[in-house]
């Protein structure tokens, strides 16, 4: 797993976001990589390659519907459906 120092040490966050982090693994402090959950992490997770890695990890083929979606009286970061069903 790629270990990064706190993102405030990186003047160009876009370069960090473009890095491949490899397989899903433990990250002690998400804010070290994704400063803002909604605009950084959610956007990153919703990218096709990363959503495919999540699909593989949980054993369910996921297809993105929308990010930052309202679901009833709640809001979800990533709204996806099981594909191939």
C-alpha positions as CSV (number, residue, x, y, z in Angstrom):
1,X,0.0,0.0,0.0
2,X,1.2,3.5,-0.9
3,X,1.8,5.6,2.2
4,X,1.5,9.3,1.8
5,X,2.3,12.1,4.3
6,X,-0.5,14.6,5.2
7,X,-1.9,16.2,2.0
8,X,-1.1,19.7,3.3
9,X,2.5,18.8,2.4
10,X,1.5,18.4,-1.2
11,X,0.9,21.7,-3.0
12,X,-0.9,20.0,-5.9
13,X,-3.7,17.8,-4.6
14,X,-4.7,16.8,-8.2
15,X,-1.4,15.0,-8.6
16,X,-2.2,13.0,-5.4
17,X,-5.7,12.1,-6.7
18,X,-4.2,10.9,-10.0
19,X,-1.9,8.4,-8.2
20,X,-2.8,4.8,-8.2
21,X,-3.2,3.6,-4.7
22,X,-3.3,-0.1,-5.6
23,X,-5.6,-2.6,-4.1
24,X,-8.0,-1.8,-1.3
25,X,-6.3,-1.8,2.0
26,X,-6.3,0.0,5.4
27,X,-5.6,3.7,5.5
28,X,-5.2,5.0,9.0
29,X,-6.3,8.6,8.3
30,X,-8.4,9.2,5.1
31,X,-7.9,13.0,5.5
32,X,-4.2,12.5,4.7
33,X,-5.2,11.5,1.1
34,X,-8.7,13.0,0.6
35,X,-9.0,16.3,2.4
36,X,-12.6,16.8,1.6
37,X,-14.9,13.7,1.7
38,X,-17.5,15.0,-0.7
39,X,-15.3,16.7,-3.3
40,X,-12.3,14.4,-3.1
41,X,-13.1,10.9,-1.8
42,X,-16.6,10.5,-3.3
43,X,-15.4,11.7,-6.7
44,X,-12.4,9.3,-6.5
45,X,-14.5,6.4,-5.4
46,X,-17.1,6.9,-8.1
47,X,-14.4,6.7,-10.9
48,X,-15.0,3.5,-12.9
49,X,-11.7,1.8,-12.0
50,X,-12.1,2.5,-8.3
51,X,-15.8,1.4,-8.2
52,X,-14.7,-1.8,-9.9
53,X,-12.1,-2.4,-7.2
54,X,-14.9,-1.9,-4.6
55,X,-17.1,-4.3,-6.5
56,X,-14.4,-6.9,-6.5
57,X,-13.8,-6.4,-2.7
58,X,-17.4,-6.8,-1.7
59,X,-18.3,-9.5,-4.3
60,X,-21.1,-7.5,-6.0
61,X,-20.9,-6.0,-9.5
62,X,-21.8,-2.3,-9.0
63,X,-23.0,0.2,-11.6
64,X,-22.8,3.9,-10.7
65,X,-26.1,5.7,-10.8
66,X,-25.2,9.0,-9.2
67,X,-22.9,10.7,-6.6
68,X,-24.3,12.8,-3.7
69,X,-27.8,11.5,-4.3
70,X,-30.9,11.9,-2.2
71,X,-32.4,8.6,-1.1
72,X,-35.7,9.2,0.7
73,X,-34.9,11.5,3.6
74,X,-31.2,10.6,3.5
75,X,-28.3,11.5,1.3
76,X,-25.7,9.0,0.0
77,X,-22.2,9.7,-1.4
78,X,-22.4,7.0,-4.1
79,X,-25.6,5.6,-5.3
80,X,-25.0,2.4,-7.3
81,X,-27.0,-0.6,-8.3
82,X,-26.1,-4.3,-8.6
83,X,-25.4,-4.9,-12.3
84,X,-26.0,-8.1,-14.2
85,X,-29.2,-9.0,-12.3
